[in-house]
Amino acid sequence: MKYWRGYLTAAILLACTWALREFAKAHTALVDMIYPYVTRMAQVFLSGWSSGVDFCVWQTLLLLLIALGILTVVLMIILKWNPIRWGGWICAAVAALIFLNTGLYSLNQYSGPLSEDIRLEETDNTITEMENAAVYYRDLANALADQMQRDAKGDVVFADFDTLAAQAAKGYEELVYEQSLSVFAGPMEPVKKLGWADRYTARGITGVTVGLTGEACVNPQTPPVMLPFAMCREMARRASIAIEQDASFAATMACKNNEDTQFQYSGALLSYRYCLKALQELDAVTNAGAAARVSAGENSNLKHDLKICDDFYGDGKMKDAKACDLLTSWYIQEIVLPSQIEEEESFNPLDKSQVDLSDHPNA
């Protein structure tokens, strides 16, 4: 029996992990009331601890664990340990990490949607509404694209990684302290450069957030035009906004509310791209032609930067086009509806030019 204790421990831990996930799935309202706030405090503590060094702590720990595993194999051979017993405790160690990560962070994917926390009413958007939203973000991106400094190849010239990382929290601070959106009140430490960047670039990955160490890490090979947005997205994940489309939408809001135009453009560019990709998916089914109509209005600088995004992500690697639903809902609530109210308020019944008095000869 002693040879199987490790496997039994691993099985118990994995069963507990499964139970936690199933409970979270069945009680999302309860999870949303408590869990994100607890994990956010944990991330603030862990981020404060791990920010003491520039390198990614989780990658260093991973290397140490691999080295320790190799060492135990050597010792097993030299000391003639039972390989079955050794394998059991290796499984138990892996199961313990999975259980710890689940309890400390990953259940955030079962919490309520971000839209509820920011009082954004989500609706089933029509193709016309999505197209109008895409035009709005396209025009915003067009205007900002022409303001960006560019090199001889037409690529944007942004500040270096560390300078951008130091600026990234400004957008979230605006959302938290000026707009009272406490859901964004997570760790504000700068993101870190992700090690082994080539491996992530090959897969079109711009960043990784690790809840066990409270680290938001961004691929330094991310094209500069995408880098501010990527930093804000990993900061959103570190703030326990784990649902993919929610993290992407949070990043667009943080970029929009950042005083730095580099962040504003990066956010506008990716906002437009999300909407464009969603329209392209719909056009493939409905043949509505919305994406073509919208993209026809892109200026040359925007087209250039979109191609850079496409080249980095590759075909099919940008999976969270669902962010378009949130972006469209925000556009309707914050842009369309206020403009309609202003039009109604501008009506003056005493102004003869606004009132049809043809049926009143004495008027």
Contacts in CASP RR format, 6 or more apart in sequence:
PFRMAT RR
TARGET T0000
AUTHOR 0000-0000-0000
METHOD contacts of the structure
MODEL  1
MKYWRGYLTAAILLACTWALREFAKAHTALVDMIYPYVTRMAQVFLSGWS
SGVDFCVWQTLLLLLIALGILTVVLMIILKWNPIRWGGWICAAVAALIFL
NTGLYSLNQYSGPLSEDIRLEETDNTITEMENAAVYYRDLANALADQMQR
DAKGDVVFADFDTLAAQAAKGYEELVYEQSLSVFAGPMEPVKKLGWADRY
TARGITGVTVGLTGEACVNPQTPPVMLPFAMCREMARRASIAIEQDASFA
ATMACKNNEDTQFQYSGALLSYRYCLKALQELDAVTNAGAAARVSAGENS
NLKHDLKICDDFYGDGKMKDAKACDLLTSWYIQEIVLPSQIEEEESFNPL
DKSQVDLSDHPNA
2 85 0 8 1.000
3 82 0 8 1.000
3 84 0 8 1.000
3 85 0 8 1.000
4 84 0 8 1.000
4 88 0 8 1.000
5 85 0 8 1.000
5 88 0 8 1.000
6 85 0 8 1.000
6 87 0 8 1.000
6 88 0 8 1.000
6 89 0 8 1.000
6 91 0 8 1.000
6 92 0 8 1.000
7 87 0 8 1.000
7 88 0 8 1.000
7 91 0 8 1.000
7 92 0 8 1.000
9 88 0 8 1.000
9 89 0 8 1.000
9 92 0 8 1.000
9 95 0 8 1.000
10 88 0 8 1.000
10 91 0 8 1.000
10 92 0 8 1.000
10 94 0 8 1.000
10 95 0 8 1.000
11 95 0 8 1.000
13 92 0 8 1.000
13 95 0 8 1.000
13 96 0 8 1.000
13 98 0 8 1.000
13 99 0 8 1.000
14 95 0 8 1.000
14 98 0 8 1.000
14 99 0 8 1.000
16 99 0 8 1.000
17 95 0 8 1.000
17 98 0 8 1.000
17 99 0 8 1.000
17 102 0 8 1.000
20 99 0 8 1.000
20 102 0 8 1.000
20 103 0 8 1.000
20 107 0 8 1.000
21 102 0 8 1.000
21 107 0 8 1.000
21 110 0 8 1.000
24 31 0 8 1.000
24 35 0 8 1.000
24 107 0 8 1.000
24 110 0 8 1.000
25 110 0 8 1.000
28 110 0 8 1.000
28 111 0 8 1.000
28 112 0 8 1.000
29 112 0 8 1.000
31 107 0 8 1.000
31 110 0 8 1.000
31 111 0 8 1.000
31 112 0 8 1.000
32 111 0 8 1.000
32 112 0 8 1.000
32 116 0 8 1.000
35 107 0 8 1.000
35 108 0 8 1.000
35 111 0 8 1.000
36 108 0 8 1.000
36 111 0 8 1.000
36 183 0 8 1.000
36 240 0 8 1.000
39 104 0 8 1.000
39 105 0 8 1.000
39 107 0 8 1.000
39 108 0 8 1.000
39 240 0 8 1.000
40 185 0 8 1.000
40 186 0 8 1.000
40 239 0 8 1.000
40 240 0 8 1.000
42 104 0 8 1.000
42 105 0 8 1.000
43 105 0 8 1.000
43 186 0 8 1.000
43 187 0 8 1.000
43 211 0 8 1.000
43 214 0 8 1.000
43 238 0 8 1.000
43 239 0 8 1.000
43 240 0 8 1.000
44 186 0 8 1.000
44 187 0 8 1.000
46 211 0 8 1.000
46 212 0 8 1.000
46 213 0 8 1.000
46 214 0 8 1.000
46 215 0 8 1.000
47 187 0 8 1.000
47 189 0 8 1.000
47 214 0 8 1.000
47 215 0 8 1.000
47 216 0 8 1.000
47 238 0 8 1.000
48 187 0 8 1.000
48 189 0 8 1.000
50 57 0 8 1.000
50 213 0 8 1.000
50 214 0 8 1.000
50 215 0 8 1.000
51 189 0 8 1.000
51 190 0 8 1.000
54 192 0 8 1.000
54 193 0 8 1.000
55 192 0 8 1.000
55 195 0 8 1.000
56 192 0 8 1.000
56 193 0 8 1.000
56 194 0 8 1.000
56 195 0 8 1.000
56 210 0 8 1.000
56 213 0 8 1.000
56 215 0 8 1.000
56 217 0 8 1.000
57 213 0 8 1.000
57 215 0 8 1.000
58 210 0 8 1.000
58 212 0 8 1.000
58 213 0 8 1.000
58 215 0 8 1.000
58 217 0 8 1.000
59 195 0 8 1.000
59 196 0 8 1.000
61 213 0 8 1.000
69 90 0 8 1.000
72 86 0 8 1.000
72 90 0 8 1.000
73 86 0 8 1.000
75 81 0 8 1.000
76 83 0 8 1.000
76 86 0 8 1.000
97 212 0 8 1.000
100 212 0 8 1.000
101 211 0 8 1.000
101 212 0 8 1.000
104 211 0 8 1.000
104 212 0 8 1.000
105 211 0 8 1.000
105 212 0 8 1.000
105 240 0 8 1.000
105 242 0 8 1.000
106 242 0 8 1.000
108 240 0 8 1.000
108 241 0 8 1.000
108 242 0 8 1.000
108 243 0 8 1.000
109 242 0 8 1.000
109 243 0 8 1.000
111 240 0 8 1.000
111 242 0 8 1.000
111 243 0 8 1.000
113 122 0 8 1.000
113 243 0 8 1.000
113 246 0 8 1.000
114 120 0 8 1.000
114 183 0 8 1.000
114 241 0 8 1.000
114 243 0 8 1.000
114 246 0 8 1.000
114 249 0 8 1.000
114 250 0 8 1.000
114 326 0 8 1.000
115 121 0 8 1.000
115 122 0 8 1.000
115 246 0 8 1.000
115 326 0 8 1.000
115 329 0 8 1.000
117 181 0 8 1.000
117 183 0 8 1.000
118 181 0 8 1.000
118 183 0 8 1.000
118 253 0 8 1.000
120 326 0 8 1.000
120 329 0 8 1.000
120 330 0 8 1.000
120 333 0 8 1.000
121 329 0 8 1.000
121 333 0 8 1.000
122 325 0 8 1.000
122 326 0 8 1.000
122 329 0 8 1.000
123 329 0 8 1.000
123 332 0 8 1.000
125 133 0 8 1.000
125 325 0 8 1.000
125 328 0 8 1.000
125 329 0 8 1.000
125 332 0 8 1.000
127 279 0 8 1.000
127 282 0 8 1.000
127 286 0 8 1.000
127 288 0 8 1.000
127 290 0 8 1.000
129 328 0 8 1.000
129 332 0 8 1.000
130 275 0 8 1.000
130 278 0 8 1.000
130 279 0 8 1.000
130 282 0 8 1.000
130 290 0 8 1.000
130 324 0 8 1.000
130 328 0 8 1.000
131 279 0 8 1.000
131 290 0 8 1.000
131 293 0 8 1.000
131 294 0 8 1.000
132 331 0 8 1.000
132 336 0 8 1.000
133 275 0 8 1.000
133 324 0 8 1.000
133 327 0 8 1.000
133 328 0 8 1.000
133 331 0 8 1.000
133 332 0 8 1.000
134 272 0 8 1.000
134 275 0 8 1.000
134 276 0 8 1.000
134 279 0 8 1.000
134 290 0 8 1.000
134 291 0 8 1.000
134 294 0 8 1.000
134 324 0 8 1.000
135 294 0 8 1.000
136 331 0 8 1.000
136 335 0 8 1.000
137 268 0 8 1.000
137 271 0 8 1.000
137 272 0 8 1.000
137 275 0 8 1.000
137 327 0 8 1.000
137 331 0 8 1.000
138 272 0 8 1.000
138 276 0 8 1.000
138 294 0 8 1.000
138 295 0 8 1.000
138 297 0 8 1.000
138 298 0 8 1.000
138 302 0 8 1.000
140 268 0 8 1.000
140 271 0 8 1.000
140 272 0 8 1.000
141 265 0 8 1.000
141 268 0 8 1.000
141 269 0 8 1.000
141 271 0 8 1.000
141 272 0 8 1.000
141 302 0 8 1.000
142 297 0 8 1.000
142 298 0 8 1.000
142 299 0 8 1.000
142 301 0 8 1.000
142 302 0 8 1.000
144 261 0 8 1.000
144 264 0 8 1.000
144 265 0 8 1.000
144 268 0 8 1.000
144 269 0 8 1.000
145 265 0 8 1.000
145 269 0 8 1.000
145 299 0 8 1.000
145 301 0 8 1.000
145 302 0 8 1.000
145 305 0 8 1.000
146 299 0 8 1.000
146 301 0 8 1.000
147 261 0 8 1.000
147 265 0 8 1.000
148 156 0 8 1.000
148 157 0 8 1.000
148 225 0 8 1.000
148 261 0 8 1.000
148 262 0 8 1.000
148 265 0 8 1.000
148 301 0 8 1.000
149 156 0 8 1.000
149 157 0 8 1.000
150 156 0 8 1.000
150 157 0 8 1.000
150 301 0 8 1.000
151 157 0 8 1.000
154 301 0 8 1.000
154 304 0 8 1.000
155 223 0 8 1.000
155 224 0 8 1.000
155 225 0 8 1.000
155 304 0 8 1.000
155 308 0 8 1.000
156 224 0 8 1.000
156 225 0 8 1.000
156 262 0 8 1.000
156 265 0 8 1.000
156 305 0 8 1.000
157 224 0 8 1.000
158 164 0 8 1.000
158 224 0 8 1.000
158 225 0 8 1.000
158 227 0 8 1.000
158 228 0 8 1.000
158 262 0 8 1.000
159 167 0 8 1.000
159 262 0 8 1.000
161 193 0 8 1.000
161 218 0 8 1.000
161 220 0 8 1.000
161 227 0 8 1.000
162 190 0 8 1.000
164 227 0 8 1.000
164 228 0 8 1.000
164 231 0 8 1.000
164 262 0 8 1.000
164 263 0 8 1.000
165 190 0 8 1.000
165 191 0 8 1.000
165 192 0 8 1.000
165 218 0 8 1.000
165 231 0 8 1.000
166 190 0 8 1.000
167 228 0 8 1.000
167 258 0 8 1.000
167 260 0 8 1.000
167 262 0 8 1.000
167 263 0 8 1.000
168 190 0 8 1.000
168 191 0 8 1.000
168 228 0 8 1.000
168 231 0 8 1.000
168 232 0 8 1.000
168 235 0 8 1.000
168 254 0 8 1.000
168 258 0 8 1.000
168 263 0 8 1.000
169 188 0 8 1.000
169 189 0 8 1.000
169 190 0 8 1.000
169 235 0 8 1.000
170 258 0 8 1.000
170 259 0 8 1.000
170 260 0 8 1.000
170 263 0 8 1.000
171 232 0 8 1.000
171 254 0 8 1.000
171 255 0 8 1.000
171 257 0 8 1.000
171 258 0 8 1.000
171 259 0 8 1.000
171 263 0 8 1.000
172 184 0 8 1.000
172 185 0 8 1.000
172 186 0 8 1.000
172 188 0 8 1.000
172 232 0 8 1.000
172 235 0 8 1.000
172 239 0 8 1.000
172 254 0 8 1.000
173 188 0 8 1.000
174 257 0 8 1.000
174 258 0 8 1.000
175 181 0 8 1.000
175 184 0 8 1.000
175 253 0 8 1.000
175 254 0 8 1.000
175 257 0 8 1.000
176 182 0 8 1.000
176 184 0 8 1.000
176 185 0 8 1.000
179 257 0 8 1.000
183 239 0 8 1.000
183 241 0 8 1.000
184 236 0 8 1.000
184 239 0 8 1.000
184 241 0 8 1.000
184 250 0 8 1.000
184 253 0 8 1.000
184 254 0 8 1.000
185 239 0 8 1.000
186 235 0 8 1.000
186 238 0 8 1.000
186 239 0 8 1.000
186 240 0 8 1.000
187 214 0 8 1.000
187 216 0 8 1.000
187 235 0 8 1.000
187 238 0 8 1.000
187 239 0 8 1.000
188 235 0 8 1.000
191 216 0 8 1.000
191 217 0 8 1.000
191 218 0 8 1.000
191 231 0 8 1.000
191 234 0 8 1.000
191 235 0 8 1.000
192 215 0 8 1.000
192 216 0 8 1.000
192 217 0 8 1.000
192 218 0 8 1.000
193 217 0 8 1.000
193 218 0 8 1.000
193 220 0 8 1.000
194 200 0 8 1.000
194 207 0 8 1.000
194 208 0 8 1.000
194 217 0 8 1.000
194 218 0 8 1.000
194 219 0 8 1.000
194 220 0 8 1.000
195 217 0 8 1.000
195 220 0 8 1.000
197 219 0 8 1.000
197 220 0 8 1.000
197 221 0 8 1.000
198 221 0 8 1.000
200 206 0 8 1.000
200 207 0 8 1.000
200 208 0 8 1.000
200 219 0 8 1.000
200 221 0 8 1.000
201 219 0 8 1.000
201 221 0 8 1.000
201 222 0 8 1.000
201 312 0 8 1.000
203 317 0 8 1.000
204 312 0 8 1.000
204 313 0 8 1.000
204 314 0 8 1.000
204 317 0 8 1.000
205 219 0 8 1.000
206 218 0 8 1.000
206 219 0 8 1.000
206 222 0 8 1.000
206 226 0 8 1.000
206 230 0 8 1.000
206 233 0 8 1.000
206 312 0 8 1.000
207 217 0 8 1.000
207 218 0 8 1.000
207 219 0 8 1.000
207 222 0 8 1.000
207 230 0 8 1.000
207 233 0 8 1.000
207 234 0 8 1.000
208 217 0 8 1.000
208 234 0 8 1.000
209 215 0 8 1.000
209 216 0 8 1.000
209 217 0 8 1.000
209 234 0 8 1.000
209 237 0 8 1.000
209 238 0 8 1.000
210 217 0 8 1.000
211 238 0 8 1.000
214 238 0 8 1.000
215 238 0 8 1.000
216 231 0 8 1.000
216 234 0 8 1.000
216 235 0 8 1.000
216 237 0 8 1.000
216 238 0 8 1.000
217 234 0 8 1.000
218 227 0 8 1.000
218 230 0 8 1.000
218 231 0 8 1.000
218 234 0 8 1.000
219 230 0 8 1.000
222 230 0 8 1.000
222 312 0 8 1.000
223 308 0 8 1.000
223 309 0 8 1.000
223 312 0 8 1.000
225 265 0 8 1.000
225 266 0 8 1.000
225 269 0 8 1.000
225 305 0 8 1.000
225 308 0 8 1.000
225 309 0 8 1.000
226 266 0 8 1.000
226 269 0 8 1.000
226 270 0 8 1.000
226 308 0 8 1.000
226 309 0 8 1.000
226 312 0 8 1.000
227 266 0 8 1.000
228 255 0 8 1.000
228 258 0 8 1.000
228 260 0 8 1.000
228 262 0 8 1.000
228 263 0 8 1.000
228 266 0 8 1.000
228 267 0 8 1.000
229 251 0 8 1.000
229 252 0 8 1.000
229 255 0 8 1.000
229 263 0 8 1.000
229 266 0 8 1.000
229 267 0 8 1.000
229 269 0 8 1.000
229 270 0 8 1.000
230 251 0 8 1.000
232 250 0 8 1.000
232 251 0 8 1.000
232 254 0 8 1.000
232 255 0 8 1.000
232 258 0 8 1.000
232 263 0 8 1.000
232 267 0 8 1.000
233 247 0 8 1.000
233 248 0 8 1.000
233 250 0 8 1.000
233 251 0 8 1.000
235 251 0 8 1.000
235 254 0 8 1.000
236 246 0 8 1.000
236 247 0 8 1.000
236 250 0 8 1.000
236 251 0 8 1.000
236 254 0 8 1.000
237 247 0 8 1.000
239 250 0 8 1.000
241 247 0 8 1.000
241 250 0 8 1.000
244 319 0 8 1.000
244 320 0 8 1.000
244 322 0 8 1.000
244 323 0 8 1.000
245 320 0 8 1.000
245 322 0 8 1.000
245 323 0 8 1.000
245 325 0 8 1.000
245 326 0 8 1.000
246 326 0 8 1.000
248 270 0 8 1.000
248 274 0 8 1.000
248 320 0 8 1.000
248 323 0 8 1.000
249 323 0 8 1.000
249 326 0 8 1.000
249 327 0 8 1.000
249 330 0 8 1.000
251 267 0 8 1.000
251 270 0 8 1.000
252 267 0 8 1.000
252 270 0 8 1.000
252 271 0 8 1.000
252 274 0 8 1.000
252 323 0 8 1.000
252 327 0 8 1.000
254 263 0 8 1.000
255 263 0 8 1.000
255 264 0 8 1.000
255 266 0 8 1.000
255 267 0 8 1.000
255 268 0 8 1.000
255 270 0 8 1.000
256 264 0 8 1.000
256 267 0 8 1.000
256 268 0 8 1.000
258 264 0 8 1.000
269 302 0 8 1.000
269 305 0 8 1.000
269 306 0 8 1.000
269 309 0 8 1.000
270 309 0 8 1.000
271 327 0 8 1.000
272 302 0 8 1.000
273 306 0 8 1.000
273 309 0 8 1.000
273 318 0 8 1.000
274 320 0 8 1.000
274 321 0 8 1.000
274 323 0 8 1.000
274 324 0 8 1.000
274 327 0 8 1.000
275 294 0 8 1.000
275 324 0 8 1.000
275 327 0 8 1.000
275 328 0 8 1.000
276 291 0 8 1.000
276 294 0 8 1.000
276 295 0 8 1.000
276 306 0 8 1.000
277 318 0 8 1.000
277 321 0 8 1.000
277 324 0 8 1.000
278 321 0 8 1.000
278 322 0 8 1.000
278 324 0 8 1.000
278 325 0 8 1.000
279 289 0 8 1.000
279 290 0 8 1.000
279 291 0 8 1.000
279 294 0 8 1.000
279 324 0 8 1.000
280 291 0 8 1.000
281 321 0 8 1.000
282 288 0 8 1.000
282 290 0 8 1.000
282 291 0 8 1.000
283 289 0 8 1.000
283 290 0 8 1.000
283 291 0 8 1.000
283 292 0 8 1.000
298 306 0 8 1.000
347 354 0 8 1.000
348 354 0 8 1.000
349 355 0 8 1.000
352 363 0 8 1.000
357 363 0 8 1.000
END
